Amino acid sequence: MFTRKPTLRFIYFLLTLVLVLSFNVVTEGSEAVLDDKEDDDLEALLAVDEEVEQEAEGGGVKLSEAEVLTKAQRIVLELNNHNTERVFDGNEYVLVLGYAPWCPRSAELMPHFAEAATSLKELGTPLLMAKLDADRYPKSASILGVKGYPTLLLFVNGTSQAYSGGFTADDIVLWARKKTGTPVIRISSVTAAEEFLKKYHTFVIGWFDKFEGPDYEEFVSAAKSDNETQFVEVNKLELAQVLYPDIKPTDRFVGIVKSEPERYTAYDGAFAMNKILEFLDYNKFPLVTKLTEMNSVRVYSSPIKLQVLVFADMDDFNNLLDPLQNVARSFKSKIMFIHVDINDENLAKPFLTLFGFEESKNTVVAAFGNGMSSKYLLESKPTQSNIEEFCNNLVQGSLSPYFKSQPIPDNTEASVHVIVGKTFDDEILSSKKDVLLEVFTPWCINCEATSKQVEKLAKHYKGSTNLIFARIDASANEHPKLQVNDYPTLLLYRTNDKTNPIKLSTKSSLKELAASINKLLKVKNQVVKDEL
């Protein structure tokens, strides 16, 4: 059985897939027969609404944080096999959270969902928030289309659509409002503008002399299509300047505001939905983005294909942040700068393994390009000037790709030479001798048997002065001319044609391998001994 080596592109895809699927763990099992208890559904929900409103008016006793969360969770309607049909018949918009009590991701998302329900109620959104214990009620889960935990689905007049927003309370509120008729917040007073700034730190502002016309309609269409960023609109200069102080008098304007040094960016393209969305894609992230499990999918899907990743603990990163932002400002829209906490094994280790630094705790600056098909490493000290030069070369395409290599070994007394990435050229491609190379990995289940065969062959050909036996650990060493995906692999590099190695069967016996070597290398007077 062969073991296939994961390629760089596949590892990147797999990492992204794992992070996405962590929110949708599909479960299987037979439908259990349970005694369903009728909930006090809509009536109970209305009672909780009234109670919360009274407390908000100051008439109730101040609640603890835990009590507030409990109240918020009670605002969310609990679905079961009895009330599900009535709920969907009586409500135009229903956002459903399908969960399982034992699912850790469900437990993580539940308080955000409850908090979002409270905020949406206060905003008067025509949306019912409901949750379904899909483990307890598999029949209802099947009807609604809940296939994993947790699952978020929006039902509009009974027809479902998948949730495509973020997973914080603010993300859920933003997505839900856009899908239920409020894609853009309109601000009509300075007080409202100031209150808006207290709540929203990243947003797109649109200033139009009149809220009508083709340019305005394209702006609103962009707001409806985007699922992650709040859009706001004004039609007075004094209101626009509260939100975007540098704005100049005009009849139309679009810009993005972020809570970071690069706070304001004006849009100067055509007023077309796709162009506005493209502008947002290139400018919505901060100068340096901190990678988290919550934002990883958005980061990986960025249209900026050149990415510089800084792996560092928080203290080292904070010391590097100012110079890094200075560099990032120079390469805005060309390179995406990402910080990954080097102590976060789930996020950092898969990347660091690609560079052979999986155990490192020192700051590592690396880069990926061409859709993750190439990787690069800053091998000098991460100073501002060194990072800037590294980025310049990355943009210009003059960086040499990085290939992993173990330290150069001493092969003086070795019957089977150990090859590493740094010695592959000299000892294989430039060698004046024939080389039989064994390519293996430590995790390959069949490699040990092949290694023993190679060692026996090396002893058999010990008297040969023109044939070298060697091996390379492909998990720790790379070379552009070594493109092997199956392990173990035996490659015979002949002196007269090093660019086209011949692949030998690892399923062959020792005698068969020796016979193949003799034939391919035209070895004379070499007896294939019976003990082989």
ZIPEWO-V139414 format. One record per backbone hydrogen bond with DSSP energy under -1.0 kcal/mol. NH is the residue of the N-H (numbers start at 1). CO is the residue of the C=O. Records with the same first field share a line. If there is no record, write none. Layout:
NH: CO, CO
This chain:
3: 487
5: 485
11: 7
12: 8
13: 9
14: 10
15: 11
16: 12
17: 13
18: 14
19: 15
20: 16
21: 17
22: 18
23: 20
24: 21
25: 149
36: 34
41: 39
45: 41
46: 42
47: 43
48: 44
49: 45
50: 46
51: 47
52: 48
53: 49
54: 50
55: 51
56: 52
57: 53
58: 55
59: 54
68: 64
69: 65
70: 66
71: 67
72: 68
73: 69
74: 70
77: 129
79: 131
84: 80
87: 83
88: 84
89: 85
90: 86
94: 155
95: 128
96: 153
97: 130
98: 151
99: 132
103: 100
107: 103
108: 104
109: 105
110: 106
113: 109
114: 110
115: 111
116: 112
117: 113
118: 114
119: 115
120: 116
121: 117
122: 118
123: 119
124: 121
125: 120
127: 125
128: 93
130: 95
131: 77
132: 97
134: 99, 132
137: 133
141: 137
142: 138
143: 139
144: 140
145: 141
146: 141
149: 25
151: 98
153: 96
154: 161
155: 94
156: 159
157: 92
159: 156
161: 154
163: 152
172: 168
173: 169
174: 170
175: 171
176: 172
177: 173
178: 174
179: 175
180: 176
182: 177
185: 231
187: 233
193: 189
194: 190
195: 191
196: 192
197: 193
198: 194
199: 195
200: 196
203: 257
204: 230
205: 255
206: 232
207: 253
208: 234
209: 251
212: 210
217: 213
218: 214
219: 215
220: 216
221: 217
222: 218
223: 219
224: 220
225: 221
226: 222
232: 204
233: 185
234: 206
240: 236
241: 237
243: 239
244: 240
247: 244
253: 207
255: 205
256: 265
257: 203
258: 263
260: 258
263: 261
265: 256
267: 254
272: 270
276: 272
277: 273
278: 274
279: 275
280: 276
281: 277
282: 278
284: 280
289: 337
291: 339
296: 292
299: 295
300: 296
301: 297
302: 299
307: 368
308: 336
309: 366
310: 338
311: 364
312: 340
317: 313
318: 314
319: 315
320: 316
321: 317
324: 320
325: 321
326: 322
327: 323
328: 324
329: 325
334: 331
335: 331
336: 306
338: 308
339: 289
340: 310
344: 341
345: 343
348: 344
352: 348
353: 349
355: 352
357: 352
360: 357
364: 311
366: 309
367: 376
368: 307
369: 374
374: 369
376: 367
378: 365
383: 381
387: 383
388: 384
389: 385
390: 386
391: 387
392: 388
393: 389
394: 390
395: 391
396: 392
398: 393
402: 375
417: 469
419: 471
423: 420
427: 423
428: 424
429: 424
430: 425
434: 466
435: 493
436: 468
437: 491
438: 470
439: 489
440: 472
444: 441
450: 446
451: 447
452: 448
453: 449
454: 450
455: 451
456: 452
457: 453
458: 454
459: 455
460: 456
461: 457
462: 459
464: 461
468: 434
470: 436
471: 417
472: 438
474: 440
476: 473
478: 404
482: 479
487: 3
489: 439
491: 437
492: 502
493: 435
497: 494
502: 492
504: 490
513: 509
514: 510
515: 511
516: 512
517: 513
518: 514
519: 515
520: 516
521: 517
523: 518
529: 527
532: 529
